[in-house]
Amino acid sequence: MKFSLVWDRSAKGTYEALKHKAQASRTAGERSERNKASRNVGLFKQVRKCIFLLQQNPTPPGLQTHEFSSIPNPYKKEQKVSEAYAQQKTPGAYRVFWCYGPQKGDITIIAITQHP
């Protein structure tokens, strides 16, 4: 079952900022004729892939999805928020926080942030 994405305003802002940085890095790389992708391009690809996989199946083993108790669910206080790994084994690795809802078949992206 493919889920529909609902975005929290701050999560969407973070996603768009990562996308903008990746596009700027890609453009700068083309001007300088570098072959290697920049960190910003790689980070955006990883976050985008994580969100794509969540939309397809929220619990694939590769994302190491698990409950996260420090963030309250914005729709139903009794339900948990989950954390998925966009990056692994990286200092300051990025995580995507999400929950089910508001409607059946929806996943809300609550936050995209670096792990402390």
Helices and strands as residue ranges (DSSP letters): E 4-7, H 9-32, H 39-56, G 61-63, E 66-68, E 81-85, E 94-100, E 106-114
